[in-house]
Amino acid sequence: MKAETLPPLPARVTIPDLVDQAQRALAMMSQVRGRALSPSLEKEAPIFSGTQVAALCGLDKSQLNYRITKGDLPQGVVRTSGSRREFTLAEARTWVRACKVAPERPAGAQACVIAVGNFKGGSTKTTTAITLAQGLSLRGHRVLVIDLDPQGSLTTLFGILPDTEVADEQTVNALCYGDESSVRYAIRPTYWDGIDLVAASPTLFSSEFALPSRQVRDREFEFWNVLNAGLADVKGEYDAIVIDTPPALSYLTINALMAANGIVVPMPPNALDFASSAQFWNLFADLAASMERTRGVEKSYDFIHVLLSKVDLTEAAAGYVRQLIGATYADKVLPVEIPKTNVTSASAAEFRTVYDVTKYEGSYRTYVRAREAYDRFVQLVEESIAQAWQRQIAGESGGEARSPSVRAA
């Protein structure tokens, strides 16, 4: 019997093959961004109608029109095709601040630092961070966003490619290496009025080696307090500082958690995300206890919020896991759920969020459902921020890593 002829083995994958693959991936990413951000290759802030500005300000349309006649606030632009009046984001925010919709940061209080974290990818951690920042800005606040994830997904959502458009000195690396003492050097403006950014790039991985290396060389060095110390110089210039963390308890994540006044943990109601959250708290609790025992570090939080995200009520197990989450985290679970909708999925594919949408092409009811959920989430966090400011004035706020004891308020 004639022996069967086997097909030839495929060629082995070499390092040059990987380099070529990486270059093709970057080129494809540039094409995707080019299509999404055409024609300028830069993200553009949404335009607001008079009705939308009135809603942001808590006014009805007649009250808005009356204020326009007074001439003390931006007039917007009336399109020649009709009576529709349009406002830029900066103009809309001016109206919001004038109408004093949101609580103002009292004299003597500084930015509330909020770390958004979860060990598991796909938990909407990055989307939660940027929508929180955008939502707070739409309520008149000034926000600094810090991307600590070497993958740079948050940076990408600002229309910036981490691999090719973020230099090493535009990240927190110089802070972690000890070349800078303030994060101010890395702050850049963004397309979104009221939000500044400290970007990320893949070079952030080097900080995971720099911080422990500095600790080995200097036993007095506080590897967990680098970001907290670096923010001290700019806290008086912002109402909130939102930090997107890597999906791991890395040195950068530890710095974010130790710099924060509050923590937001987005959690889809499925078993894997629930298990991941258990690991998150277990590892952080062990670390905190160790730092209290060996270094005398004291830490408290003004709030810890668990946000149910990507909630799909048609999934059979979702209801059961929601019950588990509620039983485990009790009053830490926010009374709002972010629905899993086509709005959020389509927006992410186009480098956008629900707040970036000027006009949604799909079901308006679906858009409103998603937008109202995020609005409520932002409002709840804003209430916690206002309480944190009160504690600061009273001299009781968390956010400073000092000696001794770690606790959650």
Secondary structure, 3 states (H helix, E strand, C coil): CCCCCCCCCCCCCCHHHHHHHHHHHHHHHHHHHHHHCCCCCCCCCCCEEHHHHHHHHCCCHHHHHHHHHHCCCCCCEECCCCCCEEECHHHHHHHHHHHCCCCCCCCCCCCEEEEECCCCCCCCHHHHHHHHHHHHHHCCCCEEEEECCCCCHHHHHCCCCHHHHCCHHHCCHHHHHCCCCCHHHHCEECCCCCEEEECCCHHHHHHHHHHHHHHHHCCCCCHHHHHHHHHCCCHHHCCEEEEECCCCCCHHHHHHHHHCCEEEEEECCCHHHHHHHHHHHHHHHHHHHHHHHHHCCEECCCEEEEEEEEECCCCCCHHHHHHHHHHHHHHHEEEEEEECCHHHHHHHHCCCCCCCCCCCCCCHHHHHHHHHHHHHHHHHHHHHHHHHHHHHHHCCCCCCCECCEECCC
